Structures are given as structure tokens and as C-alpha cells.
Amino acid sequence: MANKDDIPTELALEIGDDLEPRRFVAACREFFGLTDELAQVPRDENVNWRVKVREGSNIIALSVGAQSDSNAVNAALQRMYEGTTALVQGDFSAPVLTEKAIQHAKKLSDLTKSGPHVAPMRVWLSRRPIDFGPEVGEMVRQDEASSYSDYGTLEGTLKAISDQSGGLEIRIQDPLWKRAIPCRVSDEQIEDAMGAFRKRVEVSGLIHYNRLGRPTSIRMESLTALPDDKDLPAAADIRGLFVA
């Protein structure tokens, strides 16, 4: 395996030797997907990632373009460190981790093992190695196996509407969980969702929880738009209600 002097940038993936081409390409794809999910920055900030590879090297490095904002780069690297560390420790409730990030990590981890042979991988952050082996994928599957579903209600702000894998999806930003929660909706429900875009809403349906009791998704049965703060009565408006 490499040492820190072999790593050309602040963010890189070191892929173990003796990996067939198909799995090598798949590992690169999952690493890039994991980076996209973890290293997100606000829209008004800018980080331009560039792939950097040396001939004969098994290190896939990401550098930043000249136009990247230095503060945004530092924030992105910090998120990568927090997310990758949480993944290898099995802490899938970390706020920085999205469901997509967890799935990219599981697939990347699975690529390290083929039969009895293990091709070790490392994620290098600020030239510090984080071993990334088959145990990450195993912990993800254990977490998925111990999850459960129940009917309930989530409250938050409707942040996004998108098309994921042929299905319509909205995301609810729940202030209790600090992470947008995917919400599956039918074609008949999307008009109601569009009408509540960027508003506080209450969504009821079948909620899926991870083993720590954190909601990870909800299949919507009903959606209720809640009043904005400016539409709520002020203290002066309700004072008379408490007068005997």
C-alpha cells in the first residue's frame, strides 16, 4: 500500500492490487458517487473536482480547479472526512450521510472482495489513510436487516421534487434529523406536492426507520400544508382567549 508521500492531492482512493478492469472501473464510479454525495457545498460556493491519475499508479486522486473557493474546498474535505469515518465505524445515523452515500459506500466496499481474495482499498483525506474494506458493506447490510417500518407522520419543509429511478420523489427537511428524508409519492399525489413546494408540510404514511430509530424514507398517503410563521396569530391576537 502507499504512504502519504505517494498521494498527490488532498482526496484520493487507493485501490488494492490485482483488481480486474471491470471492478476497477466500478470502484472509480462508486468513489466519485460517494464524493458527490458527501462533499456537497452550498450553491453559492464552488468546488470544481478534477481527476488526477499517474501512469502505472493504482491511486485515483481528485484535485480542485483554480476557480474553486478555498473555504468551500475545506468544508467539502471536512464533510468527506466525517462521512467516511462514520461509514467505517458503522455510524449510519451521522447527519452528513445520505441514503445514496451509504449505498455508494456499500457497493465500493463489496468491490474489495471477490471470493476468498480481498483487494484492500483506502480513502486518503489530507494524506491521512482510512481503510475501506468489505466490513463496511457487511455493516450496512446488518443495519438494513435490523430496520423496520411503521405508520406515522413527519413534519418539515418540502425541499425538492425529483425523478428517481422512474418514480416521483419529494424530500422533507425535518429539523429534528438535520437531513432531507425521501418521500415516495404517486402520480396522483404530485400535484399536491407541487403546490406545497418550499412550504412547511405534514406528511403521513408508512415510515421506514433504521436500527437507531431514525426515519430514512416515507411512502406518502396524505400531505397537509402547514401555515407559514407569518400567518400564525401573534400573542396580541390570542391574549383575550386567556382572560377569564
N, C-alpha and C positions, 0 to 999 in steps of 0.2 A: 504494500500500500504506500501511498505518497506521504511526504511530510509537508509542512507548511510552506517550505521554500519552493515546492513544485506547483503550488496553487497560484495562478496568475491574477485572480480577481477576488473580490470580497464574497462572491457567491458562486459555488460550483458543485457539481455532482461528480464523484469519483466512482466509476463503475468497475467492479471486480473483473479480473482477467477471465478469459475463456468463456465469453458470452457470445452466443451465436448472433448473426446480424439482425435477425427479426426481433429478438429480445432486446438487443442494444437500442434499436430504433424506438421500440415501445418504451424502454426506460427513459429515453430522452423526452418522448411525448408526455409521459406522466409527470416527469420532473418539471417541464415547462408549465403543465396544467396546474401543478401544485404551487408553483411560483405565482402564476396569475391569480390564484385564489388567496394566497397568504399575503403577498406583497402589495395589496391594493392600497392606493393613496387617494385622498380627496380629489375630486375632478379638477379643482383649480390648481393642483400641483402636478408635476410632470416627472416621470421616470421612463426613460427610453432604454429598454434592455437590448443588448446585442450579444449574439452567441460568439464565443471565442474558443477555438479548438486548435491545439498544437498537433502537428503531424506525428503520428506514432504514439500519441497520448490517449489514455482512457479517461481523461478528465474533460467534462463538458462544463465550461465556465460561462457565466453571464457577466458582462460588463455593462456600464451605463454610458449612454451617449453624452456628448458635450453639452447638450441643451437641458440635461436633467437638473432638477432642483436639488441641491445638496441636502437640504432638510428633509425633502421627500425621500431621497435615497436612504438616509439614515433611518427614517421611520419605517420604510419598506424592509430594510435588513433586520430591524428590531422585531417586526411582525413575523418575518421568516424564522428568526431565532425562537421566538415564543411559540410559534405554531409547531415547528419541527421538534422542539424539546418536549412539548405536550404530547405529540404523537408517539415518540419513543418511550414516554413514561406512561402511556395509556390513559392520559387525561383528556378524554374526548369532549369534556364539557367546557374546555377553555374557550373564552369568547372569540378568540381570533380564528378558531376553526369553523369553517363552513362544512356542510354535508359534502359538497363537491371536493373540498380539500381532503376530507377523510377518505373519500373513495379513490382519489388520485394516489394518496399515500398507500392505501391497501393494494392497489394494482402495482405500484412501484415496488413495494415490499415483496409481493408474490413473485416478481420477476427475478428476485435474488436466489430463488430455489427452483431447481429442476431435478426431480427425483432425489437421490441422496446427495447431489452436488449443490453446494451453496456458493454463489458468487457474491461476496460481500460488497456493499456499497457504503459510501459516506457522503453526507451533505457537509460541505465546507462553508462556514459562515465567518467572515472576518478572519479567515485562515484558521479557524478552530473546527476540528472534525466532530461530527455527530454520526455515529454508526447507525446504519439503517438496514436492518436485516429482516428475515422472514417473521420474526416475532411481532413486528408491527402489524402485519396483516392478520396474524393469529389473534392479537388483542382486539382488533377491530371486529372480527367475526364473533368473538366472545361477547363483546359489547352489544352487537346486533342481536345475538341469540338471547340475551337477558333483557332486551327491551320489551315494551308492552304497549297496548293501545287501550284507550278508554274514551267515552264521550264526555265532552266538556266545552268550555268557552275560553277563547283568548281575546285579549283586548290590546290594541296597539294602533299604529299608523300604517295605512296601506302604502307601501313604498314603491312597489314595482309590479308591472304586469308584463309577462313574457311568455314565449312559446318554448317549452322544454320537452324535447323528445315527442313532439306531436301533440302534447297536451297543454292546455292553458293553465298558467300558474300565476298566482299573486304571492307577494311576500308581506308578512305582517311584522313590523318592527315593534316588538314587545319590550317596553322599558325594563321589565324585570329580568330579562335574559340577555339584553345587550346584543342580540343577534337576530337578523331577519329570519323568520320562520316560513318555509314554503307552505303554500296553501293551495291544494288542488281544487279546481272548480270545473264545472261542466260548461258546455257551450251556452246553455240556457242561463247560467249564472253570471257570465262575463259582463253583461250589460250593467248589472247591479254593481259589479266590481269597478267598472269604468267610472260609474257615477260617484264612487266613493274614493277615487284616486287621491292620495295625499291627505286624506281625512282620517280622523280617529274613528276606528270601527270596532265592533264586537262580532267575532266570528265563532259560530257554534258548529260542532261536528265531531268526527272521530279523530282524536289527537293521538299521535304516536310519540311515546316518550323513550328516552334512552334509559340505561340501567340506573342512572343517578336521578331519575325523575324529571329530567329536563325535556320539554317538548321539542321535537325535531321536525314535525310536519303536522298538518291538519287537513282532513278532507272535508271541505265546507258543505254544510247543509243549509245554513242561513247566515246572512250578513246584515248587520244593523249599523247604519252610520250614526255616530255619536255627535252631539253638539260641540262646536268649537268653544274654546275658552271664552272668546268674546261674546258668545251667545248665551253663556250661563248667567244666571241672575247674580247681581252684586250683593254685598252684605246689606246695603241700604234697602234693596228690594225685598228682602225677606225678614227684615227686623221686626216688622209688625206681626209676623207669624208667631213670634215667641212672647208676645205681650199677652198677659192673662186678661 
